[in-house]
C-alpha cells in the first residue's frame, strides 16, 4: 500500500517512521517483534496533543494500537511500539489528536492553586468526565470510576483541592489512558509494512563446505577422497549441540574442469584438486544438479531431514555464475559477455582473477535468465531449502532481484534470502529495501571502540526498519587483521560482539579451532577451503574453549528475548578506551515471557591486556530501579550494581560480561 498525498490534518502528523523512500518500499518487521513507530505531532496554540500508533492487518482492519510517548520534550517527537502476530502485508498509521483532558488538568492545576476561576474549572472538568464516561467504547468499570470523580467535582461540601484530587486520582488517569478522550483526530497516510517469520530477524548460522566433512587422503591411491552429503550429515549433531539454527552449505553443484583452480586460487592444479564450488557447472549439470562426488538428491533429502530432526534449517548458496563447462554456456551463449576476440569474459575483481567463472550478463535476455533462475530456486525449495545466502547480489540488476524475491515470497513466504554484498552503502541499503531479508555488514572490519559503538547504533537505528544486519566475524573469503593477530582471545571477543550485537549472526566452520593463519598479504586464510579439501580434528576444539563459548552464547540468546530484537540497543559510556558496553531491553508488555528482559554486554576489545574502568548505566531509561542484580550469564556470578559500575576484564580469563540486569 503506497501512501497517498492528502491535506494536512487539524493536528499535523509529519515525519512518520519507519518509512522507506516515502513508502515506495515497505518497512520490515517479524512476527512478535516490537517495532518502533515515530512521528512528529503538534498543533496551533497551547492545548495538549497526543498521538496513537495504529497497526493495520493484511485484511485492512485495525489490528491494535499503542499510545505514543513524547520522547523529545519541546521537539514534539513521539514513539510507540507495535507487535504484529502473523506473516503478511500489513500497514500502519499515526493518529494525532487534541487531548482536552490533559489540557484541563494543566489549566485546572494552575488556576485552582492560584484561586482563579475555581468553580468554573471544576465544572468544566465535570463536563469532560461526563462526556468521557458516556462513550460506548468506555468499559463499564472505568465509566463508573469517571462518574464517581465527576460527582466529587460537583460536591460543594469538599474543598476545591479535594475535588481536584478526586479528578486526578490514579484510577481516573488509568481509565482515561486506556480509553482517552480524543478530539480533532487527524490520521497520517497508511504506510506499508511487510511482516515475516521470526528467523528473518533472529537466528544463528553455521557455514560449512560439505565435501570437507568426511574427506580423507587415500595413501594407497595417492589422492583425496571427497566427503559427501551423508558424511556431512554426521556433523549435524555437533553443530546443533552448539545451538545453531541454520546450517549453510556452500554450492553443492557440479564443478567445472576448464580453468579449474588449484590451491589458494592458483592457475596450476594438481591431480585430484577439487576446484572451487563457485565454478558451477559441468557435463553432470548446472545449478539444479548435485556434484556427483557429494551424492544424489536422496542424500541431500536425508541431510535436510536430519537437520530438521535437530531443529535446524538448511540454507544453500545461490551463486549466479558459471564454469565454462556449464550447460548454459552452450545452450544460451547470449547470457554471457562476449569479448571482441569472440571469447567469453571471465570474472575479475582486480587484482583478483577468476578464470574458472563466467558471470551472467542480464542485458540480452533478462526475462529468460530470470525465468531459469526462478525454476532453479524452485528445485531446491521443493527439496526443503528454506534459506538462500546470495553470493555477490550487487553484481546483478536490482530490478531482477525485486521481481525474483517478490515472486518467491508470493508462493513461499517462509523462504529467507541473505545478501552477501560487501559493497557501497547505497547498494547494500537498496538491496535490503527491495526484498532481501538479511544483509552481511561492515561489522567484520569494525574494531576500535568508537567505530563499534557508532556501528551498533547505526544498524539498530532507523536503517533497521529495512536492513537487518547479519554479523559474521569471518567468512570463507575474509580473515580480518584483528583475528589474524589476536588468536583465541580475539575470536572470543568477536563471537561475543557478533552474537549479542545483532539478532542474526554466523560463523564459518573452523572458527572453533581458531583458524587465523592468513595467506601472505591478504585478508584470507591460507589454504582456502574454496580450493581444497579441509578435514578438521574437532576434538581439538575442546581445549580452546571457543566451541563451548559459542554454545553458551546461543543458549543465552534463546533464553533472553531482548537479544533477539534489533531496534532496542543502547550504548552506555565507559571510562576505558578499549571497553564497549551496550544493552538490549524488552519491556514486559512486549516480551513473549510476560517479564521484562534486560541484558548488558561489556566487552574488552584489547586481546592482550587487562582493562578496568566504569560503566555508566542508564537504569531509569531501561525501566530499572536505582540498584539492580547483575547476573553474569557466562560465569553465573552476581553483583549488586548501581548506575555506575566498576568492571575489570582480563582477556585470558574473562574477555566480556554478558549480564542479566534485574530488580533485586
N, C-alpha and C positions, 0 to 999 in steps of 0.2 A: 504494500500500500504506500503510495507516494503522497506526501502531504500536499494539500492544496493551499494556495495563497488566499487569505481572507482578510477582511478588515480587522484591525486590532481591536481587542475587546475592551470593555469598560475597565477591567482590571488587566493591564497588559501582562502577557506571559511571553518572554523572549529568551533567547539563548538557551533553548532546551538541549539537553544532552542525556544520553548518548545519541548522537545523530551523525551519520556518515554522509558526507557530500550532500548536505541539505535533505537527506532522506533518499537519495538515489540508491544507496546500498543499505541493507538492514544492519542495525546493531545486533550483537550476538549475546545470548545467554544459554545456560543449560538448565535442565530440569533440576529444581531445587536450589539454584543459585540465587543469592540475594544480590541482585544487580542494582547499582545506584542510578537514580534519576536526578538530574539537576535542572534548575530553571531560575531565571531572574523574574521576580514578581513584585509589582509596586502599583501605586495609584496616585492620583492627584490628592492634594490636601494632606490631612494628618490622621484620617481614620485608619484603623488597623486593617491589614490584609493578611490573608493566609493562603495556603496552596495545598492541593491534593494531587498525588500521582495516581493515575488510573491505568491498570493493566487490562488490555482488551484481548479476549480469547480468539483463537482462529475463526470461530463462527461469528465474530463481530459483536458478541455480548461482553458487557463489562464483567471481568473475572474477579478482580479485587482492587482495593485501593489502599493507600497509605498516606497519613498526614505528613506533610513536608516540614522540615525543621530549618529555621534560619541559621545557616552555618557561617554567615559573614555579616554580622550586625552592621548596619549602615550601608551595606552594599546590596541588600535585597536578594541575596543568593540563597536558594532553598535546596534541600536534599531529602530524598526518601529512598527506601529500598523496596523493590518488588520481587516476588518469587513466583515464577511460572511453574506449573506442575506437570506439563506434558510437552512432547515434541510437536512442533508445528510452526506455522507462520502467524505470529502474534503482532500486536502493535501496542502503543501506549500513548497517553496524552497527559498534559498537566492542566489542571484547572486552578485558576486564580480566583479569589473571591473576597468580598468585603466581609469583615468579621465584626458585626455590630456588638456582640457580647464583649469581645476584647476591648473594643472602643469604649463601651460603657464602663467596664472595670477600671480602665485607665482614668477616665474622667471622674468617675464617682469616688475613687480612692483619694484623688487630689482635692476635689471640691468639698466632700464631706469632712475631711480633716481640717479644711480651712473654713468650714461653716458657711459655704456658699451654695445656694440653691439646693439645700439638703433634701427637703421633701420632694422637690421636683426630680432630683436624681434618683431617689428611692422609687418614686412612682414609675419613672422610665425603665428602671431595672425590672420592676414587677411586670410591666408590659412585655418586655423581651422574654422573660421566663415563661409567661403565659403562652406567648407565641411559640416558643420552642417546645413546650410540653404538649401543645395541641397537634403537633405534626403526626401523621400516620406512621412515619418512619421511626419515631421515638419509642424505644421499648417501654413497656408498662411500668416497670420498676423505676426506670430513670425518669419517666414522666411524673411519677409520684414524688420523686426527690425534688424535681423542679417546682412542682406545685406547693410543696411544703416551704421551700425557700421563698416562693412568691408570697405566700401567706405571711411569712415572717417580715418581709419587706413592708407589708401593709400594717403590721402590728404596732400601733402607736404607743402601746404600753412598754415597748422596748426602747432603749436608747438608739439613736441613729447608728452608733458604732456597732451595737449588737445586731441590728437589722442588716447592716452591710456585711458583717462577719458571716451571717447565715447565707447570704448570697455567694460569698467567696469560699464556702466550705469545700473541702476536698471532694466530697461526694458530688457536689454540683459541678465542680470543674471536670471531674471524671466523666460525668454524664454528657456534658457538652463537648468533651474531647471525643467521645465515642460517636456522637451524632451532633456535629456542630450546626449552628445556625448560620447558613451561608446565603449572603445576598450578592447580587450582581455577578453571578458565576460566569467566568469567561474562560473558555477552553482553548488550548493550543490545537494545532492540527494533530492528527494521528501520525505517529512516526513508526516505521516498520521495525520489527524485532523478530529474528529467527531464533527459535529455541531448539537446541539439540540435546542429545543424550549426555549424561554426565561425563563419560570418557572423553568427549570432545574438549573438555576443560581440564580434567584432572586424571592423571594416570602415570604409571612408571613403565618405561620401555627398556627392553634388553635386546641389543643388536647382536646377531651372530651370522657368520658365514657357515652354512650347514656342511659344506664339504670338508671343513677343518675338524669337525667333531666326529671322531672315529677314524680320521685319516691315519695312515701308518706307512712307514717306509719298508718295503719288501727287500731285505738284504739279498735274498737269493735271486730275485728277478732284477734287482738293481733299479727299482722305480717306486714311485709313490702310488699308493692305493687310496683313492678318494673316500672320504666319509660320505654317508648317504643321508637321505631324509630319515631313514629308520634309525641310524646311529645318532643323528642329531636329536631325535625324539628322546633318546636315553638321557639327554642333558636337561630335559624339561623339568623333572622334579627338583634338580639343584637350583634352577632359575626361579621356579615357583617358590622354593624354600626361602629365597631372599625377598619374596614379596612383590615380584614384578607382575604387572597386569597384562603387558603386551610383549610378545616375543616377535621381534622384527627380523625378517630374513632379507639379506641382500639378494640380488637377482638369482633365480634358480633355473634360468632358461638355458638352452643350448649355447655354447660358447664357440665363436668362430675360430678358425685356424689361420686365416690370412692375416698377416702382420701381427700375429699373436705376440703379446708382450711377455718378456721374461721377468725375473726377479727385479723388484724396485723399478718397474716401468722401463726395463732395458729392452732395446731392439733385438738383443741377442737372446734366443731361447735355447734352453737345454731340453733334451728328450724328457718328456713327462711333465714339463711345465704346464699347469692347468689353464693359464691365461686369465685375463680379467673377466669376471662375470658381468661386467658392464659392456663388454664387447658381445652384444647379444645377437644370436642367430647363426645357424649352420644348416647343413643338409637335414639335420634332425628337427628343424623347425625354428620358430621365432618366439615372439613374446607370449604366445599361447601354448608353448610346449615346455617340457622339463628336460634339463640336461640329463642325458641317459645315465651318466655315472652317479647321479644323485638318486635315481629311481624312477618311479612311474607316478601317475596320478593316484593310484591306490595307495602308494607310500605317502604321498602328500596328504591325502584324506586322513590317513592314520595319524600323521603328525598333527593335523588340525584337531582331530578328535581327542588325542592325548592332551593337547594344550587346554582344550575346553574342560576335560576332566579335572585339570589342575587349576581351573578358574582363570585361565589366561586366554587372550585373543591373539590372532595371528595377523601381523602386518607384513606386507610384501613391498619390496622396492619397485617403483614404477620409473624405469629409466627409458625415456623415449629416444633411443639411439640404436644404431645397428652396426653389427660387424659387416665387413664387405661380403660375408657369406650368407647374410640374412635373406630369406626368400623375398622380402620386399625390394631388395636391390635389383633383382632381375624382373620381378613382376611389376614394379612401379618405380622405374628409374626417375620419373618426374618428381618423386617425393624427396629427392636429394639435390644438392647443389653440384652442377656440372661445371668444371673449370674450362678455360679456353682451350686447353690441350685435350679435352674430352674425358679427363679423369674426374672422379667424384671427390669432392673436398672432404678431408677428414677433420676431426675435431682438433681445435687448438685453443689454448689459453696461455699465450706466450708468457714465459718461455716453455711452458709445458706443451707437448705434442702427443696426440693420441691417434697414432696411425691405424690403430685397430678399431676405430669407431667412426662411423659416418653419422653426422647429425641430420635430423629430419629438417626439410625446408617446406614450410607451410604455404609458400607463395603460389605454387602452381595448382594444387588440388587440395585446398584446406578442407573441403567437405568430405572428400574421400579419406583423407588421413583421420579426420575426426570420427567418422563412422567406424573405421577399422579399430581405432583405439578404444572406442566405446564397446565394441564387440569383445576385444581382448579383456577389458575390465570385467565384463560380464562372466567370462570364463572363470576368472579367479573368484569373483563374488559367489558364483554357483558352487565353488569348491570350498567355501567357508571363510574366505578372506574378508575381514571387516574393516581393515585399515590399510592405507597405502602411504608409504613415505615416497614423495615425489622428488626425483633427482633433478636438480637444476631447473625448476619450473620457470625461472626468469629468462630462460633462453627460448621459450615458446610463446606464441601470441596470447595476450591476455583475453581476447575475445573467445579464443578456443577454450581456455580454462573456464571462463564464465559459463559457457554453454555446457561443457562436459560435467562440471561439478553440479550444476543445476539439474542436468538430465539424470545423473546417478541419484541425486537426492530425491528426485521425483519418485523413483521406483524403490530406492534403498536408502531411506533417511538414516539408517544405522551406520552407514559407511563413512569413515573419517579419513580425511586427507591431511597429511603433514607436509608443509612446504619447506624443502631444503634449499633456500635461496639466501646464501650469504652474499648479499649484493647491496645496492644503494637503498637508502631508506624508503624513497618513494615507491620503488618497485616492490619491496617487501610489504609495505603497508597496503598497496593496491591489490596484491595477490590475496592478502587476507580479506580485504573488503569484498572482493568478487566471489569469495566462497571457500577458500582454504580454511579448514577448521583450526589448524595449529601452524606455528611457524618456528623454524630454527631462529636463533637470535645471535646477537653480538656478545652474549654472556661469556663465551669461551675466551674472549680477549679483554674482559674487564677484570683487572687485578688489584688496582690500588683502592684505598678506602673511599676516596671521594667519587671516583668513577663507578664503583659498585653501588654506593648509596644513590647516586643520580640515576643509574640504570634501573635499579629496583623500583624507584619511584616512577620512572618513565613507563616501564612495561605494565605496572599495576595501575597506572593513571588512566587518562582519557582514552589512550590508544587500546587499552584492554577491552574496550567495547567491541573491537573487531579483530585485533591481532593478538591471539592467545599465544604467549611465549612458551617454547619448549627449551629447557636448559639442559645442555649436554656438556660435560667437562671435556670430553674428547669425542672424536668420531674416527672412523677408519681412515679418513683423509687428514685429520688435524690432531697434532700433538703440540699444544701451545708451550712457549718457553717456560712459563711458570711451572708446569708439571715436569718438563724436562729436567729442571734444576732442583726440584724440591722433594722428589721421591714420595714415599708413602705418606709423609706428613702433609704434603701439598695435595695428594689425592684425597685424603680425608677432608681437608678444608673445602675443596671444590665440591665434594659429594654433599657435604652439609649445606653449602650455599645453594646448590642446584636443587636438592630435594625439598628445601624449605622456602626458597625464594620464589619458586614457581609451582603451580599446581601440577604441571606436566614436566617430567624430566626423564633423562635416559642415560644409559651408559653403553659403551661399546665393549663387547666381550674381551676379556683380558684386563679390564680395569681392576678387577680383584687382585691381579698379580702385579700391579704397579708397573705396567709395561711403559717405560718412559725413556727408552733409548731412541734418539732421533736418527733419521738419515742425515748425514752431514749437510749443513747449510739450508735445511728446510724444516718446516713445522709439520713433520710427518714421521711416523715410526719407521725405524729401519726394518727391512724385510717385510714390507707392507703386505698384509694378508690379501689384498686385491690380486696379487700376482703369484701367490704360492700357498701351499697348504700350511696350516699353523696349528697343529695339535698342541694342547696345553695340559700340564700336570696340575689339575685343580686342587690336589691335596696341599700344594704349596701356599694356597691362599689362606690356610688356617692360621699360620703363624704371623702373616702380615696384618690380619685383622680387618682388612677392608671389606671382605665379604660379610663379616659379622656386622660391621657398621652399616652397610647397605641394607641388610635385613632389618636392623633396628630402625633406620630412617623410614623405610617403607611401612613398618609396623606403626611407627609414630604418626605417619601421615594418615593411615587408616583409622587410627584411634582419635584423631583430632580434626574435626571437620573444618576448622579455621584454616588449616594448611591446604585444604582442597578448594579454597576460594582464591581469586586473583585480586579483586579490587578492594581488598581490606588491609593492605600492607601500610605500615607506618614506620619510618626510620626514626631511631632515637639517638640523640647526641651521645658521644663518648669522648672521654678526655685523652685517649691514646690514639695516635695516628695510624695504628695498624689494627684497631679493633672496630668492627662493624656490629651494630645492633639494630634489629628490626623486629616488629611484632606483627602478628596476624590475629585479628579479633573477630569473633562471630557472636552476635547477641543471642540470648536465649530464644527470642522471638523468631529468629531465622535459623536456629540450629536444629538439625534433624533429631538431636537427642533431647531437645527441650531445655538444655542447660547452656549457659554462656561458655564460650571456649576462647581462651587467650593463650597464645604461645609466643614467647620471647626467645629470639635466637641471638646469641652473642658469639662472634667468631674472631679468632686471632688469625689475621691474614699472613703473619710472619711465620714461616715454617721452621725457622732456625732459633728463634729467641722467645723466651717467656715474656708476655706482655701483661701489664697490670694498669688499672685505671678505673674510672667511674662511668656508670651508665645512668643517664637521666631518663627516667621512665615517666611518660605522661599517663599516670594511673587514672586520673579523672577522665581523660579522653578515652580510655579503654573501659570506662564504666566500673572501675575497681576502687576499693577503699584506700585509705592512706597507707595501710600496711597490708602486704599480701604474703602468702606462702609461695615461694618459688621452688618448684619441684623439678629437678633435672631428669628429663625423660631418658637420657642416655646412661646416667650413673645411678639414678634413684636417690640422690642426695636431696636434702631440703634445707632451705634457709628462710628466714623472715626478712623481707625487703621492704624498704620504703621507696619514695620517688627517686632517691639517689642510692645506687648500689655499687659496691666495690667488687670487681672481678679480677681474677688472676688466671691466665690461661697459658699452660705450658704445652707447646705443640707436641712434645714427646709423649705426654700422658693425656692431655685434655685440650684439643685444639678449639673446642667450642662448647657452649652451653646450649641445649635445646630445652627450654623451661616452660612448664605449665604454670601460669600465674592464676592463683585462686584466692578468694577471700578466706581468711583464717577460719 
